[in-house]
Amino acid sequence: LRDRLAHWFGSEDQGIAEYKSMIPGVDACTDCGICNERCPYGIDIPRKLRIVKSKITEGYVW
């Protein structure tokens, strides 16, 4: 499994850099839900942003 997901394990630094460079930043999310309405895949985007924020800023793994 680790071999199949190797691209995830080797890109943590890149993910953190991308997270920090987002404009507007994740903190700008007001949880209004407009992005959920617009997402063609039905992804709960505010929830995903909260997960990413907690993983990067607090090291919390969901």
PDBQT receptor file of N, H, CA, C and O in Angstrom, charges set to zero:
ATOM      1  N   LEU A   1       0.828  -1.197   0.000  1.00  0.00    +0.000 N 
ATOM      2  CA  LEU A   1       0.000   0.000   0.000  1.00  0.00    +0.000 C 
ATOM      3  C   LEU A   1       0.872   1.260   0.000  1.00  0.00    +0.000 C 
ATOM      4  O   LEU A   1       0.579   2.234  -0.694  1.00  0.00    +0.000 OA
ATOM      5  N   ARG A   2       1.938   1.220   0.786  1.00  0.00    +0.000 N 
ATOM      6  H   ARG A   2       2.176   0.429   1.349  1.00  0.00    +0.000 HD
ATOM      7  CA  ARG A   2       2.821   2.389   0.826  1.00  0.00    +0.000 C 
ATOM      8  C   ARG A   2       3.395   2.690  -0.565  1.00  0.00    +0.000 C 
ATOM      9  O   ARG A   2       3.520   3.855  -0.942  1.00  0.00    +0.000 OA
ATOM     10  N   ASP A   3       3.744   1.644  -1.330  1.00  0.00    +0.000 N 
ATOM     11  H   ASP A   3       3.643   0.697  -1.024  1.00  0.00    +0.000 HD
ATOM     12  CA  ASP A   3       4.260   1.865  -2.687  1.00  0.00    +0.000 C 
ATOM     13  C   ASP A   3       3.212   2.500  -3.582  1.00  0.00    +0.000 C 
ATOM     14  O   ASP A   3       3.523   3.371  -4.394  1.00  0.00    +0.000 OA
ATOM     15  N   ARG A   4       1.971   2.061  -3.432  1.00  0.00    +0.000 N 
ATOM     16  H   ARG A   4       1.719   1.353  -2.772  1.00  0.00    +0.000 HD
ATOM     17  CA  ARG A   4       0.892   2.608  -4.259  1.00  0.00    +0.000 C 
ATOM     18  C   ARG A   4       0.613   4.063  -3.917  1.00  0.00    +0.000 C 
ATOM     19  O   ARG A   4       0.164   4.829  -4.770  1.00  0.00    +0.000 OA
ATOM     20  N   LEU A   5       0.878   4.449  -2.664  1.00  0.00    +0.000 N 
ATOM     21  H   LEU A   5       1.242   3.826  -1.971  1.00  0.00    +0.000 HD
ATOM     22  CA  LEU A   5       0.600   5.812  -2.232  1.00  0.00    +0.000 C 
ATOM     23  C   LEU A   5       1.874   6.620  -2.002  1.00  0.00    +0.000 C 
ATOM     24  O   LEU A   5       1.856   7.617  -1.280  1.00  0.00    +0.000 OA
ATOM     25  N   ALA A   6       2.958   6.201  -2.601  1.00  0.00    +0.000 N 
ATOM     26  H   ALA A   6       2.972   5.391  -3.187  1.00  0.00    +0.000 HD
ATOM     27  CA  ALA A   6       4.261   6.842  -2.384  1.00  0.00    +0.000 C 
ATOM     28  C   ALA A   6       4.221   8.334  -2.703  1.00  0.00    +0.000 C 
ATOM     29  O   ALA A   6       4.894   9.125  -2.043  1.00  0.00    +0.000 OA
ATOM     30  N   HIS A   7       3.441   8.722  -3.704  1.00  0.00    +0.000 N 
ATOM     31  H   HIS A   7       2.895   8.079  -4.240  1.00  0.00    +0.000 HD
ATOM     32  CA  HIS A   7       3.381  10.138  -4.068  1.00  0.00    +0.000 C 
ATOM     33  C   HIS A   7       2.783  10.973  -2.939  1.00  0.00    +0.000 C 
ATOM     34  O   HIS A   7       3.071  12.167  -2.863  1.00  0.00    +0.000 OA
ATOM     35  N   TRP A   8       1.977  10.406  -2.071  1.00  0.00    +0.000 N 
ATOM     36  H   TRP A   8       1.743   9.435  -2.132  1.00  0.00    +0.000 HD
ATOM     37  CA  TRP A   8       1.426  11.138  -0.937  1.00  0.00    +0.000 C 
ATOM     38  C   TRP A   8       2.473  11.333   0.138  1.00  0.00    +0.000 C 
ATOM     39  O   TRP A   8       2.585  12.415   0.712  1.00  0.00    +0.000 OA
ATOM     40  N   PHE A   9       3.243  10.287   0.415  1.00  0.00    +0.000 N 
ATOM     41  H   PHE A   9       3.152   9.408  -0.052  1.00  0.00    +0.000 HD
ATOM     42  CA  PHE A   9       4.197  10.338   1.504  1.00  0.00    +0.000 C 
ATOM     43  C   PHE A   9       5.377  11.261   1.201  1.00  0.00    +0.000 C 
ATOM     44  O   PHE A   9       5.989  11.805   2.120  1.00  0.00    +0.000 OA
ATOM     45  N   GLY A  10       5.694  11.436  -0.054  1.00  0.00    +0.000 N 
ATOM     46  H   GLY A  10       5.197  10.994  -0.800  1.00  0.00    +0.000 HD
ATOM     47  CA  GLY A  10       6.844  12.243  -0.422  1.00  0.00    +0.000 C 
ATOM     48  C   GLY A  10       6.514  13.697  -0.696  1.00  0.00    +0.000 C 
ATOM     49  O   GLY A  10       7.409  14.460  -1.060  1.00  0.00    +0.000 OA
ATOM     50  N   SER A  11       5.263  14.111  -0.536  1.00  0.00    +0.000 N 
ATOM     51  H   SER A  11       4.536  13.491  -0.240  1.00  0.00    +0.000 HD
ATOM     52  CA  SER A  11       4.898  15.466  -0.941  1.00  0.00    +0.000 C 
ATOM     53  C   SER A  11       4.346  16.311   0.202  1.00  0.00    +0.000 C 
ATOM     54  O   SER A  11       3.645  17.293  -0.043  1.00  0.00    +0.000 OA
ATOM     55  N   GLU A  12       4.648  15.948   1.437  1.00  0.00    +0.000 N 
ATOM     56  H   GLU A  12       5.217  15.150   1.636  1.00  0.00    +0.000 HD
ATOM     57  CA  GLU A  12       4.140  16.716   2.569  1.00  0.00    +0.000 C 
ATOM     58  C   GLU A  12       4.642  18.155   2.546  1.00  0.00    +0.000 C 
ATOM     59  O   GLU A  12       3.870  19.087   2.770  1.00  0.00    +0.000 OA
ATOM     60  N   ASP A  13       5.929  18.338   2.276  1.00  0.00    +0.000 N 
ATOM     61  H   ASP A  13       6.556  17.581   2.094  1.00  0.00    +0.000 HD
ATOM     62  CA  ASP A  13       6.484  19.695   2.230  1.00  0.00    +0.000 C 
ATOM     63  C   ASP A  13       5.817  20.521   1.135  1.00  0.00    +0.000 C 
ATOM     64  O   ASP A  13       5.521  21.700   1.327  1.00  0.00    +0.000 OA
ATOM     65  N   GLN A  14       5.585  19.898  -0.001  1.00  0.00    +0.000 N 
ATOM     66  H   GLN A  14       5.825  18.940  -0.157  1.00  0.00    +0.000 HD
ATOM     67  CA  GLN A  14       4.923  20.603  -1.099  1.00  0.00    +0.000 C 
ATOM     68  C   GLN A  14       3.495  20.971  -0.704  1.00  0.00    +0.000 C 
ATOM     69  O   GLN A  14       3.032  22.073  -1.000  1.00  0.00    +0.000 OA
ATOM     70  N   GLY A  15       2.800  20.056  -0.037  1.00  0.00    +0.000 N 
ATOM     71  H   GLY A  15       3.176  19.161   0.203  1.00  0.00    +0.000 HD
ATOM     72  CA  GLY A  15       1.431  20.321   0.408  1.00  0.00    +0.000 C 
ATOM     73  C   GLY A  15       1.371  21.486   1.378  1.00  0.00    +0.000 C 
ATOM     74  O   GLY A  15       0.478  22.328   1.287  1.00  0.00    +0.000 OA
ATOM     75  N   ILE A  16       2.307  21.537   2.297  1.00  0.00    +0.000 N 
ATOM     76  H   ILE A  16       3.032  20.853   2.371  1.00  0.00    +0.000 HD
ATOM     77  CA  ILE A  16       2.356  22.633   3.267  1.00  0.00    +0.000 C 
ATOM     78  C   ILE A  16       2.637  23.957   2.561  1.00  0.00    +0.000 C 
ATOM     79  O   ILE A  16       2.028  24.977   2.885  1.00  0.00    +0.000 OA
ATOM     80  N   ALA A  17       3.552  23.942   1.603  1.00  0.00    +0.000 N 
ATOM     81  H   ALA A  17       4.047  23.114   1.340  1.00  0.00    +0.000 HD
ATOM     82  CA  ALA A  17       3.866  25.166   0.855  1.00  0.00    +0.000 C 
ATOM     83  C   ALA A  17       2.654  25.637   0.058  1.00  0.00    +0.000 C 
ATOM     84  O   ALA A  17       2.359  26.832   0.025  1.00  0.00    +0.000 OA
ATOM     85  N   GLU A  18       1.954  24.710  -0.580  1.00  0.00    +0.000 N 
ATOM     86  H   GLU A  18       2.194  23.739  -0.553  1.00  0.00    +0.000 HD
ATOM     87  CA  GLU A  18       0.752  25.065  -1.348  1.00  0.00    +0.000 C 
ATOM     88  C   GLU A  18      -0.328  25.633  -0.427  1.00  0.00    +0.000 C 
ATOM     89  O   GLU A  18      -0.987  26.619  -0.758  1.00  0.00    +0.000 OA
ATOM     90  N   TYR A  19      -0.499  25.001   0.726  1.00  0.00    +0.000 N 
ATOM     91  H   TYR A  19       0.036  24.200   0.995  1.00  0.00    +0.000 HD
ATOM     92  CA  TYR A  19      -1.486  25.452   1.707  1.00  0.00    +0.000 C 
ATOM     93  C   TYR A  19      -1.199  26.891   2.124  1.00  0.00    +0.000 C 
ATOM     94  O   TYR A  19      -2.107  27.720   2.174  1.00  0.00    +0.000 OA
ATOM     95  N   LYS A  20       0.061  27.183   2.423  1.00  0.00    +0.000 N 
ATOM     96  H   LYS A  20       0.798  26.509   2.382  1.00  0.00    +0.000 HD
ATOM     97  CA  LYS A  20       0.433  28.513   2.889  1.00  0.00    +0.000 C 
ATOM     98  C   LYS A  20       0.351  29.567   1.789  1.00  0.00    +0.000 C 
ATOM     99  O   LYS A  20       0.235  30.757   2.084  1.00  0.00    +0.000 OA
ATOM    100  N   SER A  21       0.409  29.147   0.524  1.00  0.00    +0.000 N 
ATOM    101  H   SER A  21       0.502  28.181   0.284  1.00  0.00    +0.000 HD
ATOM    102  CA  SER A  21       0.387  30.110  -0.581  1.00  0.00    +0.000 C 
ATOM    103  C   SER A  21      -1.012  30.370  -1.124  1.00  0.00    +0.000 C 
ATOM    104  O   SER A  21      -1.176  31.191  -2.026  1.00  0.00    +0.000 OA
ATOM    105  N   MET A  22      -2.020  29.691  -0.596  1.00  0.00    +0.000 N 
ATOM    106  H   MET A  22      -1.888  29.024   0.137  1.00  0.00    +0.000 HD
ATOM    107  CA  MET A  22      -3.388  29.866  -1.103  1.00  0.00    +0.000 C 
ATOM    108  C   MET A  22      -3.882  31.283  -0.841  1.00  0.00    +0.000 C 
ATOM    109  O   MET A  22      -3.743  31.813   0.262  1.00  0.00    +0.000 OA
ATOM    110  N   ILE A  23      -4.462  31.886  -1.878  1.00  0.00    +0.000 N 
ATOM    111  H   ILE A  23      -4.575  31.456  -2.773  1.00  0.00    +0.000 HD
ATOM    112  CA  ILE A  23      -5.040  33.220  -1.753  1.00  0.00    +0.000 C 
ATOM    113  C   ILE A  23      -6.445  33.166  -2.342  1.00  0.00    +0.000 C 
ATOM    114  O   ILE A  23      -6.568  32.840  -3.522  1.00  0.00    +0.000 OA
ATOM    115  N   PRO A  24      -7.489  33.456  -1.618  1.00  0.00    +0.000 N 
ATOM    116  CA  PRO A  24      -7.470  33.696  -0.176  1.00  0.00    +0.000 C 
ATOM    117  C   PRO A  24      -7.143  32.413   0.565  1.00  0.00    +0.000 C 
ATOM    118  O   PRO A  24      -7.335  31.315   0.043  1.00  0.00    +0.000 OA
ATOM    119  N   GLY A  25      -6.656  32.559   1.765  1.00  0.00    +0.000 N 
ATOM    120  H   GLY A  25      -6.499  33.451   2.188  1.00  0.00    +0.000 HD
ATOM    121  CA  GLY A  25      -6.263  31.411   2.574  1.00  0.00    +0.000 C 
ATOM    122  C   GLY A  25      -7.458  30.620   3.097  1.00  0.00    +0.000 C 
ATOM    123  O   GLY A  25      -8.602  31.065   3.005  1.00  0.00    +0.000 OA
ATOM    124  N   VAL A  26      -7.185  29.481   3.627  1.00  0.00    +0.000 N 
ATOM    125  H   VAL A  26      -6.256  29.120   3.701  1.00  0.00    +0.000 HD
ATOM    126  CA  VAL A  26      -8.217  28.602   4.167  1.00  0.00    +0.000 C 
ATOM    127  C   VAL A  26      -9.014  29.307   5.261  1.00  0.00    +0.000 C 
ATOM    128  O   VAL A  26     -10.209  29.055   5.415  1.00  0.00    +0.000 OA
ATOM    129  N   ASP A  27      -8.369  30.178   6.013  1.00  0.00    +0.000 N 
ATOM    130  H   ASP A  27      -7.398  30.383   5.888  1.00  0.00    +0.000 HD
ATOM    131  CA  ASP A  27      -9.054  30.902   7.085  1.00  0.00    +0.000 C 
ATOM    132  C   ASP A  27     -10.133  31.840   6.566  1.00  0.00    +0.000 C 
ATOM    133  O   ASP A  27     -10.981  32.286   7.338  1.00  0.00    +0.000 OA
ATOM    134  N   ALA A  28     -10.117  32.144   5.284  1.00  0.00    +0.000 N 
ATOM    135  H   ALA A  28      -9.428  31.781   4.657  1.00  0.00    +0.000 HD
ATOM    136  CA  ALA A  28     -11.125  33.030   4.702  1.00  0.00    +0.000 C 
ATOM    137  C   ALA A  28     -12.464  32.309   4.494  1.00  0.00    +0.000 C 
ATOM    138  O   ALA A  28     -13.475  32.956   4.219  1.00  0.00    +0.000 OA
ATOM    139  N   CYS A  29     -12.477  31.002   4.620  1.00  0.00    +0.000 N 
ATOM    140  H   CYS A  29     -11.656  30.477   4.843  1.00  0.00    +0.000 HD
ATOM    141  CA  CYS A  29     -13.714  30.230   4.429  1.00  0.00    +0.000 C 
ATOM    142  C   CYS A  29     -14.712  30.593   5.520  1.00  0.00    +0.000 C 
ATOM    143  O   CYS A  29     -14.389  30.540   6.707  1.00  0.00    +0.000 OA
ATOM    144  N   THR A  30     -15.917  30.958   5.120  1.00  0.00    +0.000 N 
ATOM    145  H   THR A  30     -16.180  31.001   4.156  1.00  0.00    +0.000 HD
ATOM    146  CA  THR A  30     -16.972  31.310   6.072  1.00  0.00    +0.000 C 
ATOM    147  C   THR A  30     -17.982  30.184   6.241  1.00  0.00    +0.000 C 
ATOM    148  O   THR A  30     -18.979  30.335   6.947  1.00  0.00    +0.000 OA
ATOM    149  N   ASP A  31     -17.717  29.054   5.588  1.00  0.00    +0.000 N 
ATOM    150  H   ASP A  31     -16.906  28.932   5.015  1.00  0.00    +0.000 HD
ATOM    151  CA  ASP A  31     -18.613  27.896   5.671  1.00  0.00    +0.000 C 
ATOM    152  C   ASP A  31     -20.008  28.228   5.137  1.00  0.00    +0.000 C 
ATOM    153  O   ASP A  31     -21.014  27.728   5.640  1.00  0.00    +0.000 OA
ATOM    154  N   CYS A  32     -20.049  29.083   4.108  1.00  0.00    +0.000 N 
ATOM    155  H   CYS A  32     -19.231  29.489   3.699  1.00  0.00    +0.000 HD
ATOM    156  CA  CYS A  32     -21.336  29.506   3.545  1.00  0.00    +0.000 C 
ATOM    157  C   CYS A  32     -21.979  28.420   2.681  1.00  0.00    +0.000 C 
ATOM    158  O   CYS A  32     -23.195  28.408   2.494  1.00  0.00    +0.000 OA
ATOM    159  N   GLY A  33     -21.147  27.502   2.152  1.00  0.00    +0.000 N 
ATOM    160  H   GLY A  33     -20.159  27.512   2.304  1.00  0.00    +0.000 HD
ATOM    161  CA  GLY A  33     -21.680  26.390   1.372  1.00  0.00    +0.000 C 
ATOM    162  C   GLY A  33     -21.805  26.625  -0.123  1.00  0.00    +0.000 C 
ATOM    163  O   GLY A  33     -22.216  25.724  -0.855  1.00  0.00    +0.000 OA
ATOM    164  N   ILE A  34     -21.460  27.809  -0.588  1.00  0.00    +0.000 N 
ATOM    165  H   ILE A  34     -21.127  28.540   0.007  1.00  0.00    +0.000 HD
ATOM    166  CA  ILE A  34     -21.572  28.096  -2.023  1.00  0.00    +0.000 C 
ATOM    167  C   ILE A  34     -20.689  27.148  -2.834  1.00  0.00    +0.000 C 
ATOM    168  O   ILE A  34     -21.092  26.674  -3.896  1.00  0.00    +0.000 OA
ATOM    169  N   CYS A  35     -19.486  26.875  -2.331  1.00  0.00    +0.000 N 
ATOM    170  H   CYS A  35     -19.159  27.260  -1.468  1.00  0.00    +0.000 HD
ATOM    171  CA  CYS A  35     -18.586  25.982  -3.062  1.00  0.00    +0.000 C 
ATOM    172  C   CYS A  35     -19.174  24.568  -3.135  1.00  0.00    +0.000 C 
ATOM    173  O   CYS A  35     -18.972  23.866  -4.126  1.00  0.00    +0.000 OA
ATOM    174  N   ASN A  36     -19.894  24.149  -2.101  1.00  0.00    +0.000 N 
ATOM    175  H   ASN A  36     -20.059  24.719  -1.295  1.00  0.00    +0.000 HD
ATOM    176  CA  ASN A  36     -20.543  22.826  -2.142  1.00  0.00    +0.000 C 
ATOM    177  C   ASN A  36     -21.592  22.767  -3.237  1.00  0.00    +0.000 C 
ATOM    178  O   ASN A  36     -21.714  21.761  -3.936  1.00  0.00    +0.000 OA
ATOM    179  N   GLU A  37     -22.346  23.844  -3.384  1.00  0.00    +0.000 N 
ATOM    180  H   GLU A  37     -22.246  24.661  -2.816  1.00  0.00    +0.000 HD
ATOM    181  CA  GLU A  37     -23.371  23.903  -4.431  1.00  0.00    +0.000 C 
ATOM    182  C   GLU A  37     -22.741  23.846  -5.814  1.00  0.00    +0.000 C 
ATOM    183  O   GLU A  37     -23.322  23.279  -6.740  1.00  0.00    +0.000 OA
ATOM    184  N   ARG A  38     -21.567  24.425  -5.959  1.00  0.00    +0.000 N 
ATOM    185  H   ARG A  38     -21.095  24.886  -5.208  1.00  0.00    +0.000 HD
ATOM    186  CA  ARG A  38     -20.905  24.502  -7.261  1.00  0.00    +0.000 C 
ATOM    187  C   ARG A  38     -20.051  23.281  -7.592  1.00  0.00    +0.000 C 
ATOM    188  O   ARG A  38     -19.699  23.064  -8.752  1.00  0.00    +0.000 OA
ATOM    189  N   CYS A  39     -19.717  22.486  -6.582  1.00  0.00    +0.000 N 
ATOM    190  H   CYS A  39     -20.002  22.662  -5.639  1.00  0.00    +0.000 HD
ATOM    191  CA  CYS A  39     -18.840  21.331  -6.804  1.00  0.00    +0.000 C 
ATOM    192  C   CYS A  39     -19.590  20.222  -7.547  1.00  0.00    +0.000 C 
ATOM    193  O   CYS A  39     -20.584  19.704  -7.039  1.00  0.00    +0.000 OA
ATOM    194  N   PRO A  40     -19.122  19.856  -8.744  1.00  0.00    +0.000 N 
ATOM    195  CA  PRO A  40     -19.821  18.818  -9.513  1.00  0.00    +0.000 C 
ATOM    196  C   PRO A  40     -19.636  17.413  -8.937  1.00  0.00    +0.000 C 
ATOM    197  O   PRO A  40     -20.283  16.470  -9.394  1.00  0.00    +0.000 OA
ATOM    198  N   TYR A  41     -18.760  17.265  -7.938  1.00  0.00    +0.000 N 
ATOM    199  H   TYR A  41     -18.235  18.031  -7.568  1.00  0.00    +0.000 HD
ATOM    200  CA  TYR A  41     -18.485  15.951  -7.371  1.00  0.00    +0.000 C 
ATOM    201  C   TYR A  41     -19.141  15.742  -6.011  1.00  0.00    +0.000 C 
ATOM    202  O   TYR A  41     -18.992  14.679  -5.409  1.00  0.00    +0.000 OA
ATOM    203  N   GLY A  42     -19.855  16.733  -5.527  1.00  0.00    +0.000 N 
ATOM    204  H   GLY A  42     -19.976  17.597  -6.016  1.00  0.00    +0.000 HD
ATOM    205  CA  GLY A  42     -20.537  16.611  -4.253  1.00  0.00    +0.000 C 
ATOM    206  C   GLY A  42     -19.607  16.574  -3.050  1.00  0.00    +0.000 C 
ATOM    207  O   GLY A  42     -19.952  15.998  -2.018  1.00  0.00    +0.000 OA
ATOM    208  N   ILE A  43     -18.434  17.182  -3.171  1.00  0.00    +0.000 N 
ATOM    209  H   ILE A  43     -18.154  17.650  -4.009  1.00  0.00    +0.000 HD
ATOM    210  CA  ILE A  43     -17.463  17.193  -2.085  1.00  0.00    +0.000 C 
ATOM    211  C   ILE A  43     -17.840  18.274  -1.071  1.00  0.00    +0.000 C 
ATOM    212  O   ILE A  43     -18.173  19.395  -1.454  1.00  0.00    +0.000 OA
ATOM    213  N   ASP A  44     -17.789  17.944   0.199  1.00  0.00    +0.000 N 
ATOM    214  H   ASP A  44     -17.518  17.033   0.510  1.00  0.00    +0.000 HD
ATOM    215  CA  ASP A  44     -18.025  18.910   1.272  1.00  0.00    +0.000 C 
ATOM    216  C   ASP A  44     -16.716  19.688   1.466  1.00  0.00    +0.000 C 
ATOM    217  O   ASP A  44     -15.889  19.334   2.305  1.00  0.00    +0.000 OA
ATOM    218  N   ILE A  45     -16.551  20.721   0.697  1.00  0.00    +0.000 N 
ATOM    219  H   ILE A  45     -17.223  21.009   0.015  1.00  0.00    +0.000 HD
ATOM    220  CA  ILE A  45     -15.293  21.458   0.637  1.00  0.00    +0.000 C 
ATOM    221  C   ILE A  45     -14.943  22.136   1.968  1.00  0.00    +0.000 C 
ATOM    222  O   ILE A  45     -13.793  22.032   2.395  1.00  0.00    +0.000 OA
ATOM    223  N   PRO A  46     -15.866  22.820   2.642  1.00  0.00    +0.000 N 
ATOM    224  CA  PRO A  46     -15.492  23.400   3.938  1.00  0.00    +0.000 C 
ATOM    225  C   PRO A  46     -14.996  22.346   4.928  1.00  0.00    +0.000 C 
ATOM    226  O   PRO A  46     -14.067  22.612   5.691  1.00  0.00    +0.000 OA
ATOM    227  N   ARG A  47     -15.585  21.178   4.929  1.00  0.00    +0.000 N 
ATOM    228  H   ARG A  47     -16.340  20.962   4.309  1.00  0.00    +0.000 HD
ATOM    229  CA  ARG A  47     -15.129  20.102   5.817  1.00  0.00    +0.000 C 
ATOM    230  C   ARG A  47     -13.708  19.678   5.447  1.00  0.00    +0.000 C 
ATOM    231  O   ARG A  47     -12.859  19.502   6.321  1.00  0.00    +0.000 OA
ATOM    232  N   LYS A  48     -13.458  19.518   4.155  1.00  0.00    +0.000 N 
ATOM    233  H   LYS A  48     -14.148  19.661   3.446  1.00  0.00    +0.000 HD
ATOM    234  CA  LYS A  48     -12.117  19.137   3.706  1.00  0.00    +0.000 C 
ATOM    235  C   LYS A  48     -11.092  20.203   4.086  1.00  0.00    +0.000 C 
ATOM    236  O   LYS A  48      -9.975  19.872   4.483  1.00  0.00    +0.000 OA
ATOM    237  N   LEU A  49     -11.461  21.470   3.971  1.00  0.00    +0.000 N 
ATOM    238  H   LEU A  49     -12.368  21.739   3.649  1.00  0.00    +0.000 HD
ATOM    239  CA  LEU A  49     -10.542  22.547   4.353  1.00  0.00    +0.000 C 
ATOM    240  C   LEU A  49     -10.232  22.491   5.849  1.00  0.00    +0.000 C 
ATOM    241  O   LEU A  49      -9.090  22.710   6.253  1.00  0.00    +0.000 OA
ATOM    242  N   ARG A  50     -11.249  22.197   6.676  1.00  0.00    +0.000 N 
ATOM    243  H   ARG A  50     -12.177  22.020   6.347  1.00  0.00    +0.000 HD
ATOM    244  CA  ARG A  50     -11.007  22.075   8.114  1.00  0.00    +0.000 C 
ATOM    245  C   ARG A  50     -10.061  20.922   8.417  1.00  0.00    +0.000 C 
ATOM    246  O   ARG A  50      -9.193  21.037   9.282  1.00  0.00    +0.000 OA
ATOM    247  N   ILE A  51     -10.227  19.813   7.707  1.00  0.00    +0.000 N 
ATOM    248  H   ILE A  51     -10.933  19.720   7.004  1.00  0.00    +0.000 HD
ATOM    249  CA  ILE A  51      -9.352  18.655   7.902  1.00  0.00    +0.000 C 
ATOM    250  C   ILE A  51      -7.912  19.003   7.538  1.00  0.00    +0.000 C 
ATOM    251  O   ILE A  51      -6.987  18.722   8.300  1.00  0.00    +0.000 OA
ATOM    252  N   VAL A  52      -7.729  19.612   6.374  1.00  0.00    +0.000 N 
ATOM    253  H   VAL A  52      -8.480  19.840   5.755  1.00  0.00    +0.000 HD
ATOM    254  CA  VAL A  52      -6.380  19.986   5.928  1.00  0.00    +0.000 C 
ATOM    255  C   VAL A  52      -5.749  20.960   6.912  1.00  0.00    +0.000 C 
ATOM    256  O   VAL A  52      -4.581  20.820   7.275  1.00  0.00    +0.000 OA
ATOM    257  N   LYS A  53      -6.530  21.951   7.340  1.00  0.00    +0.000 N 
ATOM    258  H   LYS A  53      -7.479  22.065   7.045  1.00  0.00    +0.000 HD
ATOM    259  CA  LYS A  53      -5.998  22.935   8.284  1.00  0.00    +0.000 C 
ATOM    260  C   LYS A  53      -5.537  22.253   9.571  1.00  0.00    +0.000 C 
ATOM    261  O   LYS A  53      -4.457  22.553  10.079  1.00  0.00    +0.000 OA
ATOM    262  N   SER A  54      -6.340  21.348  10.093  1.00  0.00    +0.000 N 
ATOM    263  H   SER A  54      -7.218  21.104   9.680  1.00  0.00    +0.000 HD
ATOM    264  CA  SER A  54      -5.962  20.697  11.349  1.00  0.00    +0.000 C 
ATOM    265  C   SER A  54      -4.739  19.791  11.168  1.00  0.00    +0.000 C 
ATOM    266  O   SER A  54      -3.907  19.682  12.069  1.00  0.00    +0.000 OA
ATOM    267  N   LYS A  55      -4.633  19.143  10.006  1.00  0.00    +0.000 N 
ATOM    268  H   LYS A  55      -5.309  19.231   9.274  1.00  0.00    +0.000 HD
ATOM    269  CA  LYS A  55      -3.460  18.290   9.759  1.00  0.00    +0.000 C 
ATOM    270  C   LYS A  55      -2.192  19.109   9.651  1.00  0.00    +0.000 C 
ATOM    271  O   LYS A  55      -1.149  18.707  10.167  1.00  0.00    +0.000 OA
ATOM    272  N   ILE A  56      -2.264  20.250   8.990  1.00  0.00    +0.000 N 
ATOM    273  H   ILE A  56      -3.111  20.576   8.571  1.00  0.00    +0.000 HD
ATOM    274  CA  ILE A  56      -1.070  21.037   8.744  1.00  0.00    +0.000 C 
ATOM    275  C   ILE A  56      -0.707  21.887   9.962  1.00  0.00    +0.000 C 
ATOM    276  O   ILE A  56       0.468  21.974  10.318  1.00  0.00    +0.000 OA
ATOM    277  N   THR A  57      -1.683  22.509  10.598  1.00  0.00    +0.000 N 
ATOM    278  H   THR A  57      -2.638  22.438  10.308  1.00  0.00    +0.000 HD
ATOM    279  CA  THR A  57      -1.358  23.412  11.695  1.00  0.00    +0.000 C 
ATOM    280  C   THR A  57      -1.217  22.707  13.033  1.00  0.00    +0.000 C 
ATOM    281  O   THR A  57      -0.450  23.157  13.885  1.00  0.00    +0.000 OA
ATOM    282  N   GLU A  58      -1.941  21.609  13.239  1.00  0.00    +0.000 N 
ATOM    283  H   GLU A  58      -2.564  21.244  12.547  1.00  0.00    +0.000 HD
ATOM    284  CA  GLU A  58      -1.920  20.952  14.537  1.00  0.00    +0.000 C 
ATOM    285  C   GLU A  58      -1.342  19.531  14.484  1.00  0.00    +0.000 C 
ATOM    286  O   GLU A  58      -1.112  18.907  15.520  1.00  0.00    +0.000 OA
ATOM    287  N   GLY A  59      -1.114  19.033  13.272  1.00  0.00    +0.000 N 
ATOM    288  H   GLY A  59      -1.301  19.540  12.430  1.00  0.00    +0.000 HD
ATOM    289  CA  GLY A  59      -0.605  17.676  13.128  1.00  0.00    +0.000 C 
ATOM    290  C   GLY A  59      -1.646  16.612  13.401  1.00  0.00    +0.000 C 
ATOM    291  O   GLY A  59      -1.318  15.432  13.534  1.00  0.00    +0.000 OA
ATOM    292  N   TYR A  60      -2.896  17.024  13.486  1.00  0.00    +0.000 N 
ATOM    293  H   TYR A  60      -3.162  17.981  13.378  1.00  0.00    +0.000 HD
ATOM    294  CA  TYR A  60      -3.979  16.085  13.784  1.00  0.00    +0.000 C 
ATOM    295  C   TYR A  60      -4.312  15.259  12.553  1.00  0.00    +0.000 C 
ATOM    296  O   TYR A  60      -4.463  15.808  11.462  1.00  0.00    +0.000 OA
ATOM    297  N   VAL A  61      -4.428  13.958  12.713  1.00  0.00    +0.000 N 
ATOM    298  H   VAL A  61      -4.305  13.512  13.600  1.00  0.00    +0.000 HD
ATOM    299  CA  VAL A  61      -4.753  13.059  11.619  1.00  0.00    +0.000 C 
ATOM    300  C   VAL A  61      -6.175  12.568  11.793  1.00  0.00    +0.000 C 
ATOM    301  O   VAL A  61      -6.521  12.012  12.835  1.00  0.00    +0.000 OA
ATOM    302  N   TRP A  62      -6.994  12.768  10.790  1.00  0.00    +0.000 N 
ATOM    303  H   TRP A  62      -6.713  13.220   9.943  1.00  0.00    +0.000 HD
ATOM    304  CA  TRP A  62      -8.394  12.349  10.846  1.00  0.00    +0.000 C 
ATOM    305  C   TRP A  62      -8.543  10.921  10.477  1.00  0.00    +0.000 C 
ATOM    306  O   TRP A  62      -9.658  10.399  10.470  1.00  0.00    +0.000 OA
TER     307      TRP A  62
